[in-house]
Amino acid sequence: MIKITRKLYQLDATGKSVGRLASQIALILRGKNKPEFTPHLDMGDIVQVSNLDKFKFSGKKMEQKVYQHYSGYQGGLKTIKIINLTPEQILREAVRDMLPKTKQRINMLKRLIISIPGAAQKAGRATK
């Protein structure tokens, strides 16, 4: 049996495009950067992304890009403009689409940690 050791990778999103950052994250979450990579095992590492509000889009993608989801029913096409999403939702959706569409994808996405600046200050007040 293979013993899986997971390392923590810390990535900075400052000045990077979303697609290139997401493909780098998906590679690490899947474990393809390891020499002992096996496709049927979940061997990926933990990825922590910081400065997410400073990533960039090329061209007019921020105004024009649309995510679509079809439920399978008539009139079930849902469209969301990317400008209405938070940076965390944009990156999580991009990484999700780059991972394999298997049951392992859920566990891989759990190892994606997105650091939101000021999140500790927004936490609720401690009670006695």
GUBAMAR-325310 format. One record per atom (N, C-alpha, C): atom name; x, y, z; residue in three letters; chain. Coordinates in Angstrom, 1 decimal, decimal comma. Each point is the difference from the previous one (the first is absolute). Example, Ala and Ser with C-alpha at 12.3 -4.5 7.8 and 13.67 -1.06 7.14 Angstrom:
BEGIN
+-------+--------+--------+--------+--------+--------+
| atome |      u |      v |      w | residu | chaine |
+-------+--------+--------+--------+--------+--------+
|     N |   13,2 |   -5,7 |    7,8 |    Ala |      A |
|    CA |   -0,9 |    1,2 |    0,0 |    Ala |      A |
|     C |    0,9 |    1,2 |    0,0 |    Ala |      A |
|     N |   -0,4 |    1,1 |   -0,7 |    Ser |      A |
|    CA |    0,9 |    1,1 |    0,0 |    Ser |      A |
|     C |   -0,8 |    1,1 |    0,8 |    Ser |      A |
+-------+--------+--------+--------+--------+--------+
This chain:
BEGIN
+-------+--------+--------+--------+--------+--------+
| atome |      u |      v |      w | residu | chaine |
+-------+--------+--------+--------+--------+--------+
|     N |    0,8 |   -1,2 |    0,0 |    Met |      A |
|    CA |   -0,8 |    1,2 |    0,0 |    Met |      A |
|     C |    0,9 |    1,2 |    0,0 |    Met |      A |
|     N |   -0,4 |    1,0 |   -0,7 |    Ile |      A |
|    CA |    0,8 |    1,3 |   -0,2 |    Ile |      A |
|     C |   -0,4 |    0,9 |    1,1 |    Ile |      A |
|     N |    1,0 |    0,5 |    0,7 |    Lys |      A |
|    CA |   -0,2 |    1,0 |    1,0 |    Lys |      A |
|     C |    0,0 |    1,4 |   -0,6 |    Lys |      A |
|     N |   -1,0 |    0,8 |    0,1 |    Ile |      A |
|    CA |   -0,2 |    1,3 |   -0,7 |    Ile |      A |
|     C |    0,4 |    1,1 |    1,0 |    Ile |      A |
|     N |    1,0 |    0,7 |   -0,3 |    Thr |      A |
|    CA |    0,4 |    1,2 |    0,8 |    Thr |      A |
|     C |   -0,4 |    1,3 |   -0,7 |    Thr |      A |
|     N |   -0,7 |    0,8 |    0,7 |    Arg |      A |
|    CA |   -0,5 |    1,3 |   -0,6 |    Arg |      A |
|     C |    0,8 |    1,2 |    0,5 |    Arg |      A |
|     N |    0,5 |    0,8 |   -1,0 |    Lys |      A |
|    CA |    0,7 |    1,2 |    0,3 |    Lys |      A |
|     C |   -1,0 |    1,2 |   -0,2 |    Lys |      A |
|     N |    0,4 |    1,1 |    0,6 |    Leu |      A |
|    CA |   -0,8 |    1,2 |   -0,1 |    Leu |      A |
|     C |    0,7 |    0,9 |   -1,0 |    Leu |      A |
|     N |   -0,6 |    0,4 |   -1,0 |    Tyr |      A |
|    CA |    0,5 |    0,9 |   -1,0 |    Tyr |      A |
|     C |   -0,7 |    1,4 |    0,2 |    Tyr |      A |
|     N |    0,7 |    1,1 |    0,1 |    Gln |      A |
|    CA |   -0,5 |    1,3 |    0,1 |    Gln |      A |
|     C |    0,2 |    0,8 |   -1,2 |    Gln |      A |
|     N |   -1,1 |    0,4 |   -0,7 |    Leu |      A |
|    CA |    0,1 |    0,7 |   -1,3 |    Leu |      A |
|     C |   -0,5 |    1,4 |    0,2 |    Leu |      A |
|     N |    0,7 |    0,9 |   -0,7 |    Asp |      A |
|    CA |   -0,4 |    1,4 |    0,0 |    Asp |      A |
|     C |   -0,6 |    0,4 |   -1,3 |    Asp |      A |
|     N |   -1,3 |    0,5 |    0,0 |    Ala |      A |
|    CA |   -0,7 |    0,3 |   -1,2 |    Ala |      A |
|     C |    0,2 |    1,3 |   -0,6 |    Ala |      A |
|     N |    0,9 |    0,8 |    0,6 |    Thr |      A |
|    CA |    0,3 |    1,4 |   -0,5 |    Thr |      A |
|     C |    0,5 |    0,0 |   -1,4 |    Thr |      A |
|     N |   -0,8 |    0,7 |   -0,9 |    Gly |      A |
|    CA |    0,4 |    0,2 |   -1,4 |    Gly |      A |
|     C |   -0,1 |   -1,2 |   -0,9 |    Gly |      A |
|     N |   -0,5 |   -1,2 |    0,5 |    Lys |      A |
|    CA |   -0,1 |   -1,2 |   -0,8 |    Lys |      A |
|     C |   -1,4 |    0,0 |   -0,6 |    Lys |      A |
|     N |    0,0 |   -0,6 |   -1,2 |    Ser |      A |
|    CA |   -1,4 |   -0,2 |   -0,6 |    Ser |      A |
|     C |   -0,7 |   -1,2 |    0,6 |    Ser |      A |
|     N |   -1,3 |    0,0 |    0,0 |    Val |      A |
|    CA |   -0,8 |   -1,0 |    0,7 |    Val |      A |
|     C |    0,2 |   -1,4 |   -0,6 |    Val |      A |
|     N |    0,1 |   -0,1 |   -1,3 |    Gly |      A |
|    CA |    0,1 |   -1,3 |   -0,7 |    Gly |      A |
|     C |    1,3 |   -0,7 |    0,3 |    Gly |      A |
|     N |    1,1 |    0,8 |    0,0 |    Arg |      A |
|    CA |    1,3 |   -0,6 |    0,2 |    Arg |      A |
|     C |    0,2 |   -0,3 |    1,5 |    Arg |      A |
|     N |   -0,6 |    0,8 |    0,9 |    Leu |      A |
|    CA |    0,1 |   -0,3 |    1,4 |    Leu |      A |
|     C |   -0,9 |   -1,3 |    0,3 |    Leu |      A |
|     N |   -1,1 |   -0,1 |   -0,6 |    Ala |      A |
|    CA |   -0,9 |   -1,1 |    0,2 |    Ala |      A |
|     C |    0,6 |   -1,3 |   -0,5 |    Ala |      A |
|     N |    0,7 |    0,0 |   -1,1 |    Ser |      A |
|    CA |    0,6 |   -1,2 |   -0,5 |    Ser |      A |
|     C |    1,2 |   -0,4 |    0,8 |    Ser |      A |
|     N |    0,7 |    0,9 |    0,6 |    Gln |      A |
|    CA |    1,1 |   -0,3 |    0,9 |    Gln |      A |
|     C |   -0,6 |   -0,6 |    1,3 |    Gln |      A |
|     N |   -1,1 |    0,5 |    0,5 |    Ile |      A |
|    CA |   -0,6 |   -0,5 |    1,2 |    Ile |      A |
|     C |   -0,5 |   -1,4 |   -0,2 |    Ile |      A |
|     N |   -0,7 |   -0,2 |   -1,2 |    Ala |      A |
|    CA |   -0,6 |   -1,3 |   -0,3 |    Ala |      A |
|     C |    1,1 |   -1,1 |   -0,1 |    Ala |      A |
|     N |    1,1 |    0,4 |   -0,6 |    Leu |      A |
|    CA |    1,2 |   -0,9 |   -0,1 |    Leu |      A |
|     C |    0,4 |   -0,5 |    1,4 |    Leu |      A |
|     N |    0,2 |    0,9 |    0,9 |    Ile |      A |
|    CA |    0,4 |   -0,3 |    1,4 |    Ile |      A |
|     C |   -1,1 |   -0,8 |    0,7 |    Ile |      A |
|     N |   -1,2 |    0,4 |   -0,1 |    Leu |      A |
|    CA |   -1,1 |   -0,7 |    0,7 |    Leu |      A |
|     C |   -0,1 |   -1,4 |   -0,5 |    Leu |      A |
|     N |    0,2 |   -0,3 |   -1,2 |    Arg |      A |
|    CA |   -0,1 |   -1,3 |   -0,6 |    Arg |      A |
|     C |    1,2 |   -0,9 |    0,4 |    Arg |      A |
|     N |    1,2 |    0,7 |    0,2 |    Gly |      A |
|    CA |    1,2 |   -0,8 |    0,3 |    Gly |      A |
|     C |    0,9 |   -0,3 |   -1,2 |    Gly |      A |
|     N |   -0,3 |    0,7 |   -1,1 |    Lys |      A |
|    CA |    0,8 |   -0,3 |   -1,2 |    Lys |      A |
|     C |    1,4 |    0,5 |    0,1 |    Lys |      A |
|     N |    0,3 |    0,8 |    1,0 |    Asn |      A |
|    CA |    1,4 |    0,5 |    0,2 |    Asn |      A |
|     C |    0,9 |   -1,0 |    0,7 |    Asn |      A |
|     N |   -0,6 |   -1,1 |    0,4 |    Lys |      A |
|    CA |    0,8 |   -1,0 |    0,8 |    Lys |      A |
|     C |    0,5 |   -1,1 |   -1,0 |    Lys |      A |
|     N |    1,1 |   -0,5 |    0,2 |    Pro |      A |
|    CA |    0,5 |   -1,1 |   -0,8 |    Pro |      A |
|     C |   -0,8 |   -1,3 |    0,2 |    Pro |      A |
|     N |   -0,6 |   -0,2 |    1,1 |    Glu |      A |
|    CA |   -0,8 |   -1,2 |    0,3 |    Glu |      A |
|     C |   -1,5 |    0,1 |   -0,3 |    Glu |      A |
|     N |   -0,3 |    1,0 |   -0,9 |    Phe |      A |
|    CA |   -1,4 |    0,2 |   -0,4 |    Phe |      A |
|     C |   -0,7 |   -1,2 |   -0,5 |    Phe |      A |
|     N |   -1,2 |   -0,3 |    0,5 |    Thr |      A |
|    CA |   -0,8 |   -1,1 |   -0,5 |    Thr |      A |
|     C |   -1,4 |    0,6 |   -0,2 |    Thr |      A |
|     N |   -0,6 |   -0,2 |   -1,2 |    Pro |      A |
|    CA |   -1,2 |    0,7 |   -0,3 |    Pro |      A |
|     C |   -1,2 |   -0,4 |    0,8 |    Pro |      A |
|     N |    0,0 |   -1,3 |    0,5 |    His |      A |
|    CA |   -1,2 |   -0,4 |    0,7 |    His |      A |
|     C |    0,1 |    0,3 |    1,5 |    His |      A |
|     N |    1,1 |    0,5 |    0,5 |    Leu |      A |
|    CA |    0,2 |    0,4 |    1,4 |    Leu |      A |
|     C |    0,0 |    1,5 |    0,2 |    Leu |      A |
|     N |   -0,6 |    0,4 |    1,1 |    Asp |      A |
|    CA |    0,0 |    1,4 |    0,3 |    Asp |      A |
|     C |    1,3 |    0,4 |    0,7 |    Asp |      A |
|     N |    1,0 |    0,4 |   -0,7 |    Met |      A |
|    CA |    1,4 |    0,2 |    0,6 |    Met |      A |
|     C |    0,3 |    1,5 |    0,1 |    Met |      A |
|     N |   -0,9 |    0,9 |   -0,3 |    Gly |      A |
|    CA |    0,3 |    1,4 |    0,0 |    Gly |      A |
|     C |    0,3 |    0,6 |    1,3 |    Gly |      A |
|     N |    0,6 |    1,2 |   -0,1 |    Asp |      A |
|    CA |    0,4 |    0,8 |    1,2 |    Asp |      A |
|     C |   -1,0 |    1,1 |    0,3 |    Asp |      A |
|     N |    0,2 |    0,7 |    1,1 |    Ile |      A |
|    CA |   -0,8 |    1,1 |    0,4 |    Ile |      A |
|     C |    0,5 |    1,3 |   -0,6 |    Ile |      A |
|     N |   -0,9 |    0,8 |   -0,5 |    Val |      A |
|    CA |    0,4 |    1,3 |   -0,6 |    Val |      A |
|     C |   -0,7 |    1,1 |    0,7 |    Val |      A |
|     N |    0,7 |    1,0 |    0,4 |    Gln |      A |
|    CA |   -0,5 |    1,2 |    0,6 |    Gln |      A |
|     C |    0,3 |    1,2 |   -0,9 |    Gln |      A |
|     N |   -1,0 |    0,7 |   -0,4 |    Val |      A |
|    CA |    0,1 |    1,2 |   -0,9 |    Val |      A |
|     C |   -0,3 |    1,3 |    0,8 |    Val |      A |
|     N |    0,9 |    0,9 |   -0,2 |    Ser |      A |
|    CA |   -0,1 |    1,3 |    0,7 |    Ser |      A |
|     C |   -0,1 |    1,1 |   -1,1 |    Ser |      A |
|     N |   -0,4 |    1,2 |    0,4 |    Asn |      A |
|    CA |   -0,1 |    1,2 |   -0,8 |    Asn |      A |
|     C |   -0,9 |   -0,2 |   -1,2 |    Asn |      A |
|     N |   -1,1 |   -0,6 |    0,2 |    Leu |      A |
|    CA |   -0,9 |   -0,4 |   -1,1 |    Leu |      A |
|     C |   -0,6 |    1,2 |   -0,6 |    Leu |      A |
|     N |   -0,2 |    1,1 |    0,7 |    Asp |      A |
|    CA |   -0,6 |    1,1 |   -0,6 |    Asp |      A |
|     C |    0,9 |    0,8 |   -1,0 |    Asp |      A |
|     N |    1,3 |   -0,5 |   -0,2 |    Lys |      A |
|    CA |    0,9 |    0,7 |   -0,9 |    Lys |      A |
|     C |    0,3 |   -0,8 |   -1,2 |    Lys |      A |
|     N |   -0,7 |   -1,1 |   -0,3 |    Phe |      A |
|    CA |    0,2 |   -0,7 |   -1,3 |    Phe |      A |
|     C |   -0,6 |    0,8 |   -1,1 |    Phe |      A |
|     N |    0,3 |   -0,4 |   -1,3 |    Lys |      A |
|    CA |   -0,4 |    0,8 |   -1,1 |    Lys |      A |
|     C |   -0,7 |   -0,8 |   -1,1 |    Lys |      A |
|     N |   -0,7 |    0,6 |   -0,8 |    Phe |      A |
|    CA |   -0,6 |   -0,6 |   -1,2 |    Phe |      A |
|     C |    0,6 |    0,8 |   -1,2 |    Phe |      A |
|     N |    0,1 |   -0,7 |   -1,1 |    Ser |      A |
|    CA |    0,5 |    0,6 |   -1,2 |    Ser |      A |
|     C |   -1,2 |    0,5 |   -0,8 |    Ser |      A |
|     N |    0,2 |    1,1 |   -0,7 |    Gly |      A |
|    CA |   -1,1 |    0,6 |   -0,8 |    Gly |      A |
|     C |   -1,2 |    0,4 |    0,7 |    Gly |      A |
|     N |   -1,2 |   -0,2 |   -0,5 |    Lys |      A |
|    CA |   -1,2 |    0,4 |    0,5 |    Lys |      A |
|     C |   -0,8 |   -1,1 |    0,7 |    Lys |      A |
|     N |    0,7 |   -1,0 |    0,5 |    Lys |      A |
|    CA |   -0,6 |   -1,2 |    0,6 |    Lys |      A |
|     C |   -0,9 |    0,4 |    1,2 |    Lys |      A |
|     N |    0,5 |    0,9 |    0,8 |    Met |      A |
|    CA |   -0,8 |    0,4 |    1,2 |    Met |      A |
|     C |   -1,4 |    0,5 |   -0,3 |    Met |      A |
|     N |   -0,1 |    0,6 |   -1,2 |    Glu |      A |
|    CA |   -1,4 |    0,5 |   -0,3 |    Glu |      A |
|     C |   -0,7 |   -1,0 |   -0,9 |    Glu |      A |
|     N |    0,7 |   -0,8 |   -0,8 |    Gln |      A |
|    CA |   -0,7 |   -0,9 |   -1,0 |    Gln |      A |
|     C |   -0,1 |   -1,4 |    0,4 |    Gln |      A |
|     N |    0,8 |   -0,6 |    0,8 |    Lys |      A |
|    CA |    0,0 |   -1,4 |    0,3 |    Lys |      A |
|     C |   -1,2 |   -0,4 |    0,8 |    Lys |      A |
|     N |   -0,6 |   -1,2 |   -0,4 |    Val |      A |
|    CA |   -1,2 |   -0,4 |    0,6 |    Val |      A |
|     C |    0,1 |   -1,5 |    0,4 |    Val |      A |
|     N |   -0,4 |   -0,4 |    1,2 |    Tyr |      A |
|    CA |    0,0 |   -1,4 |    0,3 |    Tyr |      A |
|     C |   -1,4 |   -0,5 |   -0,2 |    Tyr |      A |
|     N |   -0,2 |   -1,2 |   -0,7 |    Gln |      A |
|    CA |   -1,3 |   -0,5 |   -0,3 |    Gln |      A |
|     C |   -0,1 |   -1,4 |    0,6 |    Gln |      A |
|     N |   -1,2 |   -0,3 |    0,5 |    His |      A |
|    CA |   -0,3 |   -1,4 |    0,6 |    His |      A |
|     C |   -1,4 |   -0,4 |   -0,5 |    His |      A |
|     N |   -0,1 |   -1,2 |   -0,5 |    Tyr |      A |
|    CA |   -1,3 |   -0,4 |   -0,5 |    Tyr |      A |
|     C |   -0,5 |   -1,1 |    0,9 |    Tyr |      A |
|     N |   -1,2 |    0,1 |    0,5 |    Ser |      A |
|    CA |   -0,5 |   -1,0 |    0,9 |    Ser |      A |
|     C |   -0,6 |   -1,2 |   -0,6 |    Ser |      A |
|     N |   -0,2 |    0,0 |   -1,3 |    Gly |      A |
|    CA |   -0,6 |   -1,1 |   -0,7 |    Gly |      A |
|     C |   -1,4 |    0,1 |   -0,3 |    Gly |      A |
|     N |   -0,7 |    1,0 |    0,5 |    Tyr |      A |
|    CA |   -1,4 |    0,3 |   -0,2 |    Tyr |      A |
|     C |   -0,2 |    1,2 |   -1,0 |    Tyr |      A |
|     N |   -1,2 |    0,1 |   -0,5 |    Gln |      A |
|    CA |   -0,2 |    1,1 |   -0,9 |    Gln |      A |
|     C |    0,0 |    1,3 |    0,8 |    Gln |      A |
|     N |    0,7 |    0,9 |   -0,6 |    Gly |      A |
|    CA |    0,1 |    1,3 |    0,7 |    Gly |      A |
|     C |    1,0 |    0,0 |    1,1 |    Gly |      A |
|     N |    0,8 |   -1,1 |    0,1 |    Gly |      A |
|    CA |    0,9 |   -0,1 |    1,2 |    Gly |      A |
|     C |    1,4 |    0,5 |   -0,2 |    Gly |      A |
|     N |    0,2 |    0,8 |   -1,0 |    Leu |      A |
|    CA |    1,3 |    0,6 |   -0,2 |    Leu |      A |
|     C |    0,3 |    1,2 |    0,9 |    Leu |      A |
|     N |    1,0 |   -0,2 |    0,9 |    Lys |      A |
|    CA |    0,3 |    1,1 |    1,0 |    Lys |      A |
|     C |    1,3 |    0,6 |   -0,5 |    Lys |      A |
|     N |    0,0 |    1,4 |   -0,1 |    Thr |      A |
|    CA |    1,1 |    0,7 |   -0,4 |    Thr |      A |
|     C |    0,4 |    1,0 |    1,1 |    Thr |      A |
|     N |    1,3 |    0,1 |    0,3 |    Ile |      A |
|    CA |    0,5 |    0,9 |    1,0 |    Ile |      A |
|     C |    1,1 |    0,7 |   -0,6 |    Ile |      A |
|     N |    0,0 |    1,4 |    0,0 |    Lys |      A |
|    CA |    1,1 |    0,8 |   -0,4 |    Lys |      A |
|     C |    1,1 |   -0,1 |    1,0 |    Lys |      A |
|     N |    1,2 |    0,0 |   -0,5 |    Ile |      A |
|    CA |    1,2 |   -0,2 |    0,9 |    Ile |      A |
|     C |    0,2 |    1,2 |    0,9 |    Ile |      A |
|     N |   -0,5 |    1,2 |   -0,4 |    Ile |      A |
|    CA |    0,1 |    1,2 |    0,8 |    Ile |      A |
|     C |   -0,8 |   -0,1 |    1,3 |    Ile |      A |
|     N |   -1,0 |   -0,8 |    0,0 |    Asn |      A |
|    CA |   -0,9 |   -0,2 |    1,2 |    Asn |      A |
|     C |    0,5 |   -1,0 |    1,0 |    Asn |      A |
|     N |    1,1 |   -0,6 |   -0,3 |    Leu |      A |
|    CA |    0,6 |   -1,0 |    0,9 |    Leu |      A |
|     C |    1,1 |    0,6 |    0,8 |    Leu |      A |
|     N |    0,3 |   -0,6 |    1,2 |    Thr |      A |
|    CA |    1,2 |    0,4 |    0,8 |    Thr |      A |
|     C |    1,2 |   -0,6 |   -0,6 |    Thr |      A |
|     N |    1,2 |    0,5 |    0,3 |    Pro |      A |
|    CA |    1,3 |   -0,6 |   -0,5 |    Pro |      A |
|     C |    0,1 |   -1,5 |    0,5 |    Pro |      A |
|     N |   -0,5 |   -0,3 |    1,2 |    Glu |      A |
|    CA |    0,1 |   -1,4 |    0,4 |    Glu |      A |
|     C |   -0,8 |   -0,9 |   -0,8 |    Glu |      A |
|     N |   -1,2 |    0,4 |   -0,4 |    Gln |      A |
|    CA |   -0,9 |   -0,8 |   -0,8 |    Gln |      A |
|     C |    0,5 |   -0,2 |   -1,4 |    Gln |      A |
|     N |    0,7 |    1,1 |   -0,6 |    Ile |      A |
|    CA |    0,5 |   -0,1 |   -1,3 |    Ile |      A |
|     C |    1,2 |   -1,0 |    0,0 |    Ile |      A |
|     N |    0,9 |    0,0 |    0,9 |    Leu |      A |
|    CA |    1,1 |   -0,9 |    0,0 |    Leu |      A |
|     C |   -0,5 |   -1,4 |    0,3 |    Leu |      A |
|     N |   -0,9 |   -0,2 |    1,0 |    Arg |      A |
|    CA |   -0,4 |   -1,3 |    0,3 |    Arg |      A |
|     C |   -0,7 |   -0,7 |   -1,2 |    Arg |      A |
|     N |   -0,8 |    0,8 |   -0,8 |    Glu |      A |
|    CA |   -0,7 |   -0,5 |   -1,1 |    Glu |      A |
|     C |    1,0 |   -0,4 |   -1,1 |    Glu |      A |
|     N |    1,1 |    0,8 |   -0,2 |    Ala |      A |
|    CA |    1,0 |   -0,3 |   -1,0 |    Ala |      A |
|     C |    0,8 |   -1,2 |    0,3 |    Ala |      A |
|     N |    0,3 |   -0,2 |    1,3 |    Val |      A |
|    CA |    0,8 |   -1,2 |    0,4 |    Val |      A |
|     C |   -0,9 |   -1,2 |   -0,1 |    Val |      A |
|     N |   -1,3 |    0,1 |    0,4 |    Arg |      A |
|    CA |   -0,9 |   -1,1 |    0,0 |    Arg |      A |
|     C |   -0,2 |   -0,5 |   -1,5 |    Arg |      A |
|     N |    0,0 |    0,9 |   -0,9 |    Asp |      A |
|    CA |   -0,2 |   -0,5 |   -1,4 |    Asp |      A |
|     C |    1,3 |   -0,6 |   -0,6 |    Asp |      A |
|     N |    1,1 |    0,2 |    0,7 |    Met |      A |
|    CA |    1,3 |   -0,6 |   -0,5 |    Met |      A |
|     C |    0,3 |   -1,3 |    0,6 |    Met |      A |
|     N |   -0,7 |   -0,4 |    1,0 |    Leu |      A |
|    CA |    0,2 |   -1,3 |    0,7 |    Leu |      A |
|     C |   -0,9 |   -1,1 |   -0,7 |    Leu |      A |
|     N |    0,4 |   -1,2 |    0,2 |    Pro |      A |
|    CA |   -0,8 |   -1,1 |   -0,7 |    Pro |      A |
|     C |   -1,4 |   -0,1 |    0,6 |    Pro |      A |
|     N |   -0,9 |   -0,4 |   -0,8 |    Lys |      A |
|    CA |   -1,4 |    0,0 |    0,4 |    Lys |      A |
|     C |   -0,3 |   -1,4 |    0,6 |    Lys |      A |
|     N |    0,6 |   -0,3 |    1,2 |    Thr |      A |
|    CA |   -0,2 |   -1,2 |    0,7 |    Thr |      A |
|     C |   -0,3 |    0,3 |    1,4 |    Thr |      A |
|     N |   -0,2 |   -1,0 |    0,8 |    Lys |      A |
|    CA |   -0,3 |    0,1 |    1,4 |    Lys |      A |
|     C |    1,2 |    0,7 |    0,8 |    Lys |      A |
|     N |    1,2 |   -0,2 |   -0,6 |    Gln |      A |
|    CA |    1,2 |    0,6 |    0,7 |    Gln |      A |
|     C |    0,0 |    1,5 |    0,0 |    Gln |      A |
|     N |   -0,7 |    0,6 |   -1,0 |    Arg |      A |
|    CA |    0,0 |    1,5 |   -0,1 |    Arg |      A |
|     C |   -0,5 |    0,7 |    1,3 |    Arg |      A |
|     N |   -1,0 |   -0,6 |    0,6 |    Ile |      A |
|    CA |   -0,5 |    0,6 |    1,3 |    Ile |      A |
|     C |    1,1 |    0,1 |    1,0 |    Ile |      A |
|     N |    0,8 |   -1,1 |    0,2 |    Asn |      A |
|    CA |    1,1 |   -0,1 |    1,0 |    Asn |      A |
|     C |    1,1 |    0,9 |   -0,4 |    Asn |      A |
|     N |    0,3 |    0,1 |   -1,3 |    Met |      A |
|    CA |    1,0 |    0,9 |   -0,5 |    Met |      A |
|     C |   -0,3 |    1,5 |    0,3 |    Met |      A |
|     N |   -1,2 |    0,4 |   -0,2 |    Leu |      A |
|    CA |   -0,4 |    1,4 |    0,2 |    Leu |      A |
|     C |   -0,1 |    0,3 |    1,5 |    Leu |      A |
|     N |   -0,1 |   -1,0 |    0,9 |    Lys |      A |
|    CA |    0,0 |    0,3 |    1,4 |    Lys |      A |
|     C |    1,4 |    0,4 |    0,5 |    Lys |      A |
|     N |    1,1 |   -0,4 |   -0,8 |    Arg |      A |
|    CA |    1,3 |    0,4 |    0,3 |    Arg |      A |
|     C |    0,5 |    1,3 |   -0,5 |    Arg |      A |
|     N |   -1,0 |    0,7 |   -0,7 |    Leu |      A |
|    CA |    0,3 |    1,4 |   -0,5 |    Leu |      A |
|     C |   -0,4 |    1,0 |    1,1 |    Leu |      A |
|     N |    1,0 |    0,7 |    0,5 |    Ile |      A |
|    CA |   -0,3 |    1,0 |    1,1 |    Ile |      A |
|     C |    0,3 |    1,4 |   -0,7 |    Ile |      A |
|     N |   -1,1 |    0,8 |    0,1 |    Ile |      A |
|    CA |    0,1 |    1,3 |   -0,5 |    Ile |      A |
|     C |    0,0 |    1,0 |    1,1 |    Ile |      A |
|     N |    1,1 |    0,8 |    0,1 |    Ser |      A |
|    CA |    0,2 |    0,9 |    1,1 |    Ser |      A |
|     C |   -0,7 |    1,3 |   -0,4 |    Ser |      A |
|     N |   -0,9 |    0,5 |    0,7 |    Ile |      A |
|    CA |   -0,7 |    1,2 |   -0,3 |    Ile |      A |
|     C |    0,5 |    1,0 |    1,0 |    Ile |      A |
|     N |    0,6 |    1,2 |   -0,5 |    Pro |      A |
|    CA |    0,5 |    1,0 |    1,0 |    Pro |      A |
|     C |   -1,2 |    0,6 |    0,8 |    Pro |      A |
|     N |    0,3 |    0,1 |    1,3 |    Gly |      A |
|    CA |   -1,0 |    0,6 |    0,8 |    Gly |      A |
|     C |   -1,1 |   -0,9 |    0,5 |    Gly |      A |
|     N |    0,1 |   -1,3 |   -0,4 |    Ala |      A |
|    CA |   -1,1 |   -1,0 |    0,4 |    Ala |      A |
|     C |    0,0 |   -0,2 |    1,5 |    Ala |      A |
|     N |    1,2 |    0,1 |    0,7 |    Ala |      A |
|    CA |    0,0 |   -0,2 |    1,4 |    Ala |      A |
|     C |   -0,7 |    1,1 |    0,7 |    Ala |      A |
|     N |    0,0 |    1,2 |   -0,5 |    Gln |      A |
|    CA |   -0,6 |    1,1 |    0,6 |    Gln |      A |
|     C |   -1,5 |    0,0 |   -0,2 |    Gln |      A |
|     N |   -0,5 |   -0,7 |   -1,0 |    Lys |      A |
|    CA |   -1,4 |   -0,1 |   -0,3 |    Lys |      A |
|     C |   -0,7 |   -1,1 |    0,9 |    Lys |      A |
|     N |    0,7 |   -0,7 |    0,7 |    Ala |      A |
|    CA |   -0,6 |   -1,1 |    0,8 |    Ala |      A |
|     C |   -0,9 |    0,5 |    1,1 |    Ala |      A |
|     N |   -0,9 |   -0,8 |    0,4 |    Gly |      A |
|    CA |   -0,9 |    0,4 |    1,1 |    Gly |      A |
|     C |    0,6 |    0,3 |    1,3 |    Gly |      A |
|     N |   -0,7 |    0,7 |    0,8 |    Arg |      A |
|    CA |    0,5 |    0,4 |    1,3 |    Arg |      A |
|     C |   -0,1 |   -1,2 |    1,0 |    Arg |      A |
|     N |    1,1 |   -0,1 |    0,8 |    Ala |      A |
|    CA |    0,0 |   -1,1 |    1,0 |    Ala |      A |
|     C |   -1,0 |    0,3 |    1,1 |    Ala |      A |
|     N |   -0,7 |   -1,1 |    0,4 |    Thr |      A |
|    CA |   -0,9 |    0,1 |    1,1 |    Thr |      A |
|     C |    0,5 |   -0,7 |    1,3 |    Thr |      A |
|     N |   -0,5 |    0,4 |    1,1 |    Lys |      A |
|    CA |    0,4 |   -0,6 |    1,3 |    Lys |      A |
|     C |   -0,6 |   -1,4 |    0,2 |    Lys |      A |
+-------+--------+--------+--------+--------+--------+
